[in-house]
Amino acid sequence: MPQLNPAPWFSIMLFSWLIFLTVIPPKVIKHTFPNEPATQPADKMKTEPWAWPWS
């Protein structure tokens, strides 16, 4: 059964992981989001209590 011979498949797996680890991370790191979240001051975060209709 030739599929049980790990010699060619192991090298293919290693080379494919080497390519994935050298090509994909720079592309992911270079990605920027168009709308960066802005920080809001803490005093604007004050909320009012909820008026429950059944209480």
Secondary structure, 3 states (H helix, E strand, C coil): CHHHCHHHHHHHHHHHHHHHHHHHHHHHHHCCCCCCCCCCCHHHHCCCCCCCCCC
